[in-house]
Amino acid sequence: MKCLLIINPTSGRQNMTSQLEKIAGKLILNKLVRQFEIYYTQGANDAFEHTQKLKKKQYDFIIVVGGDGTVNEVIGGLIESQADIPLAIMPAGTVNDFATYLKLPKSTDAFVSMIENFELQEVDIGRISNQYFANVVAGGAFSDVSLRVSKPKKARLGSLAYYLEGILSIPELFKTELDLSIRADDKTFHEKALIFLISNTKSVGGFKQIASQADVSDGVFDILVIRKCEITDMIALSKDILLNKHIDSPFLNYFQASHIEIDALQKDLPLDIDGEKGPNLPIVIDNIPKALKIIVPRKKK
């Protein structure tokens, strides 16, 4: 097979170069890949613009090495190109929610084995204005944490950097009050909220079951609105999230939809789209069902 390797050299894992060399060597020695082409990103939107130009059958598959932001760009470019090329994700960022949900391997042997088996899963992708997302759109308190953490701090502290930044944000958290207007398919909601999440998978911000009903191939998103509440109520909700009992909490509105429109009085609300800055409100989000083929580990029978 012919493979395109897209690498974000600034992503978090420090031993990535040596591991990539081992993976490439094994794929060639095992006669799984006859040719590699390598593309290094140098800045924002590089991965998107490169994959946007791809043609059908130009490659048999793509390997992307990076965090959620880089993966997001490659996915968006692939959808725009309509090249229909399967994608293998090698997680190298700080949190890697999308890769975590799909249980993608991090070890060399497991990754090579996944390519050898070449099992594909068709996954839904979200479209918001002219951007795409694989995992989550978030707005409100804490939602801009990933935007505020510097790349050196991410590389040095990993996911701990997010938690530390979140702790520093707690004094501001309960000053937040979003006056949200949400249309989800044929239903309309009005909420005073602290934060909202539109998730494609169960895993958000390192919490593996926060959108516990989510399925990446079901054609709908899971929407979570955390209502305005006191700090004691938030502690109780946090405990329920850890125990996976939060769906019925009075401080949470949890529902599913394929078409979502969100507006608020706070037009300058910072939105996070898979770890990158998103557009201002109002926003319209659509689920593109089974838009992408992802190479995944073989499921145990």
NUTIVEX-953279 format. One record per atom (N, C-alpha, C): x, y, z. Coordinates in steps of 0.1 Angstrom, whole numbers, padded with zeros to 4 digits, always signed. Layout:
BEGIN
XYZ
...
This chain:
BEGIN
+0008-0012+0000
+0000+0000+0000
+0009+0013+0000
+0003+0023-0004
+0009+0036-0004
+0003+0045+0007
+0012+0051+0015
+0007+0058+0027
+0012+0072+0028
+0004+0081+0031
+0007+0095+0034
+0008+0096+0050
+0020+0101+0054
+0022+0103+0068
+0022+0118+0071
+0012+0123+0079
+0011+0137+0083
+0015+0138+0097
+0025+0147+0100
+0031+0148+0113
+0031+0162+0118
+0025+0164+0130
+0027+0177+0137
+0039+0176+0146
+0050+0182+0143
+0062+0180+0151
+0062+0187+0164
+0052+0195+0167
+0051+0202+0180
+0042+0194+0190
+0036+0183+0186
+0027+0176+0195
+0035+0170+0206
+0028+0166+0217
+0034+0163+0230
+0044+0152+0232
+0043+0141+0226
+0051+0129+0229
+0065+0131+0224
+0075+0130+0233
+0089+0133+0230
+0096+0122+0222
+0091+0109+0224
+0098+0098+0217
+0092+0095+0204
+0084+0104+0198
+0076+0101+0186
+0085+0098+0174
+0096+0104+0172
+0104+0102+0160
+0109+0088+0160
+0115+0083+0171
+0120+0069+0171
+0109+0059+0169
+0097+0062+0175
+0086+0052+0174
+0081+0052+0159
+0081+0064+0153
+0076+0064+0139
+0086+0056+0130
+0099+0058+0133
+0109+0050+0125
+0106+0035+0126
+0103+0031+0138
+0101+0016+0140
+0088+0012+0133
+0078+0020+0134
+0065+0017+0128
+0067+0016+0113
+0073+0026+0107
+0075+0027+0092
+0084+0015+0088
+0094+0012+0096
+0103+0000+0092
+0095-0013+0092
+0087-0015+0103
+0080-0028+0103
+0069-0029+0093
+0063-0018+0089
+0053-0018+0079
+0059-0022+0065
+0071-0017+0063
+0078-0020+0050
+0084-0034+0051
+0090-0038+0062
+0095-0052+0063
+0084-0062+0062
+0072-0059+0067
+0061-0069+0067
+0054-0068+0053
+0059-0060+0044
+0053-0058+0031
+0039-0053+0031
+0036-0045+0041
+0023-0038+0042
+0023-0025+0035
+0034-0018+0034
+0035-0005+0028
+0047-0006+0018
+0045-0001+0006
+0056-0001-0003
+0062+0013-0005
+0054+0023-0001
+0059+0037-0003
+0053+0046+0008
+0061+0055+0014
+0057+0065+0023
+0059+0079+0017
+0050+0088+0019
+0052+0102+0016
+0050+0109+0029
+0058+0118+0033
+0058+0125+0046
+0055+0140+0045
+0045+0145+0053
+0042+0159+0053
+0043+0164+0067
+0051+0174+0070
+0052+0180+0083
+0044+0193+0083
+0036+0194+0093
+0028+0207+0094
+0038+0217+0101
+0036+0230+0097
+0044+0241+0102
+0036+0251+0109
+0022+0251+0108
+0014+0261+0114
-0001+0257+0113
-0009+0266+0118
-0024+0264+0118
-0029+0262+0104
-0038+0253+0102
-0045+0250+0089
-0036+0243+0079
-0023+0240+0082
-0015+0233+0072
-0020+0219+0068
-0024+0212+0079
-0029+0198+0077
-0042+0198+0069
-0051+0208+0072
-0063+0209+0065
-0061+0212+0050
-0053+0222+0047
-0051+0226+0033
-0044+0215+0025
-0035+0208+0032
-0028+0197+0024
-0038+0186+0021
-0046+0181+0030
-0055+0170+0028
-0066+0174+0019
-0070+0187+0019
-0081+0192+0011
-0078+0190-0004
-0065+0189-0008
-0062+0188-0022
-0060+0173-0026
-0063+0164-0018
-0061+0150-0021
-0071+0145-0031
-0067+0135-0039
-0076+0129-0049
-0080+0114-0045
-0091+0109-0050
-0094+0095-0047
-0083+0086-0052
-0080+0076-0044
-0070+0066-0047
-0056+0071-0048
-0054+0083-0043
-0040+0089-0044
-0031+0082-0033
-0038+0078-0022
-0031+0069-0012
-0041+0059-0008
-0035+0047-0003
-0043+0037+0003
-0048+0040+0017
-0040+0047+0024
-0044+0052+0037
-0035+0064+0042
-0039+0071+0052
-0032+0082+0058
-0029+0079+0073
-0017+0082+0077
-0015+0082+0092
-0012+0096+0096
-0020+0100+0106
-0018+0114+0112
-0013+0112+0126
-0002+0120+0128
+0005+0120+0141
+0003+0134+0148
-0005+0134+0158
-0007+0147+0165
-0018+0147+0175
-0022+0158+0180
-0033+0159+0190
-0046+0161+0183
-0056+0164+0191
-0070+0165+0186
-0071+0176+0176
-0063+0187+0178
-0064+0198+0168
-0059+0194+0154
-0048+0187+0154
-0042+0182+0141
-0051+0172+0134
-0056+0163+0142
-0066+0153+0137
-0078+0160+0131
-0083+0170+0139
-0094+0178+0134
-0092+0183+0120
-0080+0189+0118
-0077+0195+0105
-0076+0185+0094
-0070+0173+0097
-0069+0163+0086
-0083+0158+0083
-0092+0156+0093
-0105+0151+0090
-0113+0161+0082
-0112+0174+0085
-0119+0184+0077
-0114+0184+0063
-0101+0183+0061
-0096+0183+0048
-0100+0171+0040
-0100+0160+0046
-0105+0148+0039
-0119+0149+0035
-0128+0154+0043
-0142+0155+0039
-0143+0165+0028
-0136+0176+0029
-0137+0186+0018
-0132+0180+0005
-0121+0172+0005
-0116+0167-0007
-0124+0156-0013
-0133+0149-0005
-0141+0138-0009
-0132+0127-0015
-0120+0126-0010
-0111+0116-0015
-0114+0102-0009
-0121+0101+0002
-0126+0088+0007
-0114+0079+0010
-0103+0084+0017
-0091+0077+0020
-0092+0073+0035
-0090+0061+0039
-0091+0056+0053
-0080+0063+0061
-0083+0066+0074
-0074+0074+0082
-0070+0065+0094
-0057+0065+0097
-0051+0059+0110
-0046+0070+0118
-0050+0070+0131
-0046+0081+0140
-0036+0076+0150
-0025+0083+0151
-0015+0080+0161
-0015+0091+0171
-0021+0089+0183
-0023+0100+0192
-0009+0105+0198
-0007+0118+0197
+0006+0124+0201
+0004+0137+0209
-0009+0140+0212
-0012+0153+0219
-0013+0151+0234
-0019+0160+0240
-0020+0160+0255
-0031+0152+0260
-0043+0153+0254
-0055+0146+0259
-0060+0135+0249
-0061+0138+0237
-0064+0128+0226
-0078+0121+0229
-0088+0129+0231
-0101+0123+0234
-0107+0114+0223
-0106+0118+0211
-0111+0110+0200
-0104+0097+0199
-0091+0097+0200
-0083+0084+0199
-0086+0076+0212
-0088+0082+0223
-0091+0075+0235
-0104+0067+0234
-0114+0074+0229
-0127+0068+0227
-0127+0056+0217
-0119+0057+0207
-0118+0046+0197
-0108+0035+0201
-0102+0037+0213
-0092+0028+0219
-0080+0025+0209
-0075+0036+0203
-0064+0034+0193
-0051+0032+0200
-0043+0023+0195
-0031+0019+0202
-0020+0030+0202
-0012+0029+0212
+0000+0038+0213
+0013+0031+0211
+0013+0018+0213
+0025+0010+0212
+0028+0007+0197
+0041+0005+0194
+0045+0002+0180
+0039-0011+0175
+0040-0022+0182
+0035-0035+0177
+0020-0034+0175
+0013-0028+0185
-0002-0028+0184
-0006-0019+0172
+0001-0008+0169
-0003+0000+0158
+0000-0007+0145
+0011-0014+0144
+0014-0021+0132
+0004-0032+0129
+0000-0039+0140
-0010-0050+0139
-0024-0044+0135
-0027-0032+0139
-0039-0025+0135
-0039-0023+0120
-0028-0018+0115
-0027-0015+0100
-0028-0029+0093
-0022-0039+0098
-0022-0052+0091
-0036-0057+0090
-0044-0056+0101
-0058-0061+0101
-0067-0052+0092
-0064-0039+0092
-0071-0029+0084
-0086-0030+0085
-0090-0030+0098
-0104-0029+0101
-0109-0015+0101
-0120-0012+0094
-0125+0002+0092
-0138+0004+0100
-0139+0016+0106
-0151+0020+0112
-0156+0033+0106
-0168+0034+0102
-0173+0046+0096
-0178+0055+0108
-0174+0067+0109
-0177+0076+0120
-0184+0089+0115
-0192+0094+0124
-0199+0107+0121
-0189+0118+0124
-0191+0129+0117
-0183+0141+0118
-0192+0153+0119
-0189+0163+0127
-0197+0175+0129
-0192+0186+0120
-0201+0194+0115
-0198+0206+0107
-0204+0218+0114
-0196+0228+0116
-0200+0241+0122
-0195+0252+0114
-0204+0260+0108
-0199+0270+0098
-0190+0264+0088
-0178+0268+0086
-0168+0262+0077
-0158+0254+0083
-0161+0249+0096
-0152+0241+0103
-0158+0227+0105
-0149+0217+0108
-0154+0204+0111
-0148+0200+0125
-0155+0190+0131
-0150+0185+0144
-0153+0170+0145
-0144+0163+0152
-0146+0149+0154
-0151+0146+0168
-0148+0155+0177
-0151+0151+0191
-0161+0161+0198
-0157+0174+0199
-0166+0182+0208
-0165+0197+0204
-0176+0203+0207
-0177+0218+0207
-0182+0222+0221
-0175+0231+0227
-0178+0235+0241
-0178+0250+0242
-0186+0255+0251
-0187+0269+0253
-0191+0272+0268
-0185+0283+0273
-0188+0287+0287
-0176+0285+0296
-0179+0283+0309
-0169+0281+0319
-0160+0269+0316
-0147+0271+0317
-0137+0260+0315
-0135+0257+0300
-0144+0261+0291
-0143+0257+0278
-0131+0262+0270
-0125+0273+0275
-0114+0278+0268
-0101+0275+0275
-0101+0265+0284
-0089+0261+0291
-0078+0256+0281
-0082+0248+0272
-0072+0243+0262
-0066+0254+0254
-0074+0265+0252
-0068+0276+0244
-0059+0285+0252
-0060+0284+0265
-0051+0292+0274
-0038+0286+0278
-0038+0272+0277
-0026+0265+0281
-0015+0266+0270
-0003+0270+0273
+0007+0272+0263
+0012+0258+0258
+0018+0257+0246
+0023+0244+0241
+0035+0239+0250
+0044+0248+0254
+0055+0243+0263
+0049+0237+0276
+0039+0243+0281
+0033+0237+0294
+0026+0224+0291
+0019+0223+0280
+0013+0210+0276
+0023+0199+0274
+0034+0203+0268
+0045+0193+0266
+0051+0188+0279
+0053+0198+0288
+0060+0195+0301
+0050+0188+0311
+0038+0192+0311
+0029+0187+0322
+0018+0178+0317
+0016+0177+0304
+0006+0168+0298
-0008+0173+0303
-0017+0163+0305
-0031+0166+0309
-0032+0174+0322
-0021+0172+0330
-0021+0180+0343
-0022+0195+0341
-0016+0199+0329
-0017+0214+0326
-0031+0219+0325
-0040+0210+0320
-0054+0214+0318
-0060+0215+0332
-0058+0205+0341
-0064+0205+0354
-0059+0217+0362
-0046+0220+0361
-0041+0232+0369
-0047+0245+0364
-0049+0246+0351
-0055+0258+0346
-0070+0259+0350
-0076+0247+0350
-0090+0246+0354
-0092+0251+0369
-0083+0246+0377
-0083+0250+0391
-0082+0265+0393
-0073+0271+0385
-0071+0285+0386
-0083+0293+0381
-0092+0286+0373
-0103+0293+0368
-0115+0292+0377
-0115+0284+0388
-0126+0282+0396
-0132+0295+0402
-0124+0305+0406
-0130+0317+0411
-0139+0324+0401
-0136+0323+0388
-0144+0329+0378
-0156+0320+0374
-0156+0307+0377
-0166+0298+0372
-0180+0302+0375
-0182+0306+0388
-0196+0308+0392
-0200+0322+0390
-0192+0330+0384
-0196+0343+0379
-0202+0342+0365
-0200+0330+0358
-0205+0328+0345
-0220+0325+0345
-0227+0331+0336
-0242+0328+0334
-0245+0330+0320
-0247+0319+0313
-0251+0320+0299
-0266+0320+0297
-0271+0329+0289
-0285+0329+0286
-0287+0322+0272
-0288+0309+0273
-0288+0301+0260
-0302+0299+0254
-0302+0299+0241
-0313+0295+0233
-0309+0284+0224
-0315+0272+0226
-0310+0261+0218
-0322+0254+0211
-0320+0252+0198
-0329+0245+0190
-0322+0232+0186
-0328+0220+0190
-0322+0207+0187
-0332+0199+0180
-0330+0197+0167
-0340+0191+0158
-0353+0198+0159
-0363+0192+0164
-0376+0199+0165
-0380+0204+0179
-0370+0205+0188
-0373+0209+0202
-0365+0222+0204
-0370+0231+0213
-0364+0243+0217
-0362+0244+0232
-0350+0248+0236
-0347+0250+0250
-0342+0264+0253
-0345+0269+0265
-0339+0281+0270
-0334+0278+0284
-0321+0280+0285
-0314+0276+0298
-0305+0288+0303
-0304+0289+0316
-0293+0297+0322
-0283+0287+0326
-0271+0288+0320
-0261+0277+0321
-0247+0282+0325
-0239+0273+0329
-0225+0275+0332
-0216+0271+0319
-0221+0260+0313
-0213+0255+0302
-0222+0246+0294
-0219+0245+0281
-0225+0235+0272
-0215+0227+0264
-0218+0215+0261
-0210+0206+0253
-0218+0199+0243
-0213+0199+0230
-0219+0191+0220
-0209+0180+0216
-0211+0168+0220
-0201+0158+0219
-0205+0147+0209
-0194+0142+0202
-0196+0131+0193
-0192+0117+0199
-0184+0118+0210
-0180+0106+0217
-0182+0107+0232
-0180+0096+0239
-0182+0097+0254
-0171+0105+0261
-0159+0106+0255
-0148+0112+0261
-0146+0127+0258
-0146+0135+0269
-0144+0149+0267
-0134+0154+0278
-0123+0161+0274
-0114+0167+0284
-0108+0157+0293
-0106+0144+0288
-0100+0134+0296
-0110+0127+0305
-0122+0131+0306
-0133+0124+0313
-0139+0114+0303
-0138+0101+0306
-0141+0091+0296
-0155+0088+0294
-0164+0092+0304
-0178+0088+0303
-0187+0100+0305
-0183+0112+0303
-0191+0124+0305
-0203+0124+0296
-0201+0120+0283
-0213+0119+0274
-0216+0104+0273
-0221+0099+0283
-0221+0084+0285
-0230+0077+0275
-0240+0084+0268
-0248+0078+0259
-0243+0079+0244
-0232+0085+0243
-0227+0088+0229
-0222+0076+0222
-0224+0077+0209
-0219+0067+0199
-0214+0074+0187
-0202+0072+0183
-0196+0080+0172
-0202+0076+0158
-0210+0066+0158
-0216+0062+0145
-0231+0061+0145
-0238+0069+0154
-0252+0068+0156
-0260+0079+0149
-0253+0089+0142
-0260+0099+0135
-0265+0111+0143
-0262+0111+0156
-0266+0122+0165
-0255+0126+0174
-0256+0139+0179
-0246+0143+0189
-0253+0142+0203
-0245+0142+0213
-0250+0142+0227
-0247+0157+0232
-0258+0163+0237
-0257+0177+0241
-0258+0177+0256
-0249+0183+0263
-0249+0185+0278
-0249+0200+0281
-0259+0204+0289
-0260+0218+0294
-0259+0217+0309
-0248+0222+0315
-0247+0223+0329
-0254+0236+0334
-0264+0235+0341
-0272+0247+0345
-0265+0255+0355
-0269+0268+0356
-0263+0277+0366
-0267+0271+0380
-0256+0270+0388
-0258+0264+0401
-0248+0269+0411
-0249+0265+0424
-0239+0269+0434
-0228+0259+0434
-0217+0263+0441
-0205+0254+0441
-0208+0241+0448
-0217+0240+0458
-0220+0228+0464
-0228+0218+0454
-0236+0225+0446
-0243+0217+0436
-0233+0211+0425
-0223+0219+0421
-0213+0215+0412
-0205+0203+0417
-0202+0204+0430
-0195+0193+0436
-0203+0180+0436
-0216+0181+0439
-0225+0169+0438
-0226+0164+0423
-0227+0173+0414
-0227+0169+0400
-0214+0162+0395
-0203+0168+0400
-0190+0162+0397
-0189+0148+0402
-0194+0146+0414
-0194+0132+0420
-0203+0123+0411
-0214+0128+0407
-0223+0120+0399
-0216+0116+0385
-0209+0126+0380
-0202+0123+0367
-0192+0112+0369
-0184+0112+0380
-0174+0102+0383
-0181+0088+0385
-0193+0088+0390
-0200+0075+0392
-0209+0072+0381
-0209+0080+0370
-0217+0078+0358
-0232+0078+0362
-0236+0087+0371
-0250+0088+0375
-0255+0102+0372
-0249+0109+0363
-0252+0124+0362
-0263+0126+0352
-0267+0116+0344
-0278+0118+0334
-0291+0124+0340
-0294+0120+0352
-0307+0124+0358
-0305+0135+0368
-0293+0142+0368
-0291+0153+0378
-0300+0165+0374
-0306+0171+0384
-0314+0183+0381
-0305+0195+0376
-0292+0194+0377
-0283+0205+0373
-0278+0202+0359
-0283+0192+0352
-0278+0189+0339
-0290+0186+0330
-0290+0192+0318
-0299+0189+0307
-0291+0181+0296
-0295+0169+0294
-0288+0159+0285
-0297+0154+0275
-0294+0157+0262
-0303+0152+0251
-0295+0150+0239
-0301+0144+0228
-0294+0141+0216
-0301+0148+0204
-0293+0151+0194
-0299+0157+0182
-0289+0157+0171
-0293+0158+0158
-0284+0158+0147
-0282+0172+0141
-0292+0181+0144
-0291+0195+0139
-0293+0204+0152
-0283+0212+0155
-0284+0221+0167
-0281+0235+0163
-0289+0244+0168
-0287+0258+0166
-0286+0264+0180
-0275+0272+0183
-0273+0278+0196
-0270+0292+0195
-0277+0300+0204
-0275+0314+0205
-0275+0318+0219
-0269+0330+0222
-0269+0335+0236
-0267+0350+0236
-0270+0356+0247
-0268+0370+0249
-0253+0374+0248
-0245+0364+0252
-0230+0366+0252
-0224+0362+0239
-0224+0372+0229
-0219+0369+0216
-0204+0366+0215
-0197+0371+0225
-0182+0370+0225
-0178+0357+0232
-0187+0348+0235
-0184+0336+0242
-0173+0328+0235
-0162+0324+0242
-0152+0316+0236
-0156+0302+0233
-0155+0297+0221
-0159+0284+0218
-0147+0275+0215
-0147+0263+0220
-0136+0254+0217
-0141+0243+0208
-0134+0241+0197
-0137+0230+0187
-0125+0221+0187
-0126+0209+0193
-0115+0200+0194
-0102+0206+0197
-0102+0215+0207
-0090+0221+0212
-0086+0234+0205
-0093+0238+0195
-0090+0250+0187
-0101+0260+0188
-0097+0273+0186
-0107+0284+0188
-0118+0283+0177
-0130+0284+0181
-0141+0283+0171
-0148+0297+0169
-0158+0297+0161
-0165+0310+0157
-0173+0315+0169
-0177+0328+0168
-0186+0333+0178
-0201+0329+0176
-0209+0330+0186
-0223+0327+0185
-0230+0337+0176
-0241+0334+0170
-0248+0321+0170
-0241+0311+0161
-0244+0298+0164
-0237+0287+0156
-0248+0277+0152
-0245+0271+0140
-0254+0260+0135
-0245+0248+0133
-0249+0236+0139
-0241+0224+0139
-0249+0213+0133
-0243+0206+0123
-0249+0195+0117
-0241+0182+0118
-0247+0171+0120
-0240+0158+0120
-0240+0152+0106
-0228+0149+0102
-0226+0143+0089
-0224+0128+0092
-0234+0120+0090
-0233+0106+0094
-0224+0098+0086
-0215+0090+0093
-0206+0080+0087
-0198+0087+0076
-0192+0099+0079
-0186+0107+0069
-0171+0102+0066
-0166+0094+0075
-0151+0092+0074
-0149+0077+0078
-0139+0071+0072
-0134+0058+0075
-0122+0058+0084
-0122+0053+0096
-0111+0053+0105
-0106+0038+0107
-0093+0037+0106
-0087+0023+0109
-0087+0021+0124
-0093+0010+0129
-0094+0008+0143
-0089-0006+0146
-0086-0008+0159
-0082-0022+0163
-0093-0032+0161
-0089-0044+0158
-0098-0055+0155
-0106-0058+0168
-0119-0058+0168
-0127-0060+0179
-0127-0075+0184
-0125-0077+0197
-0125-0090+0202
-0139-0097+0201
-0139-0109+0197
-0152-0116+0196
-0156-0123+0209
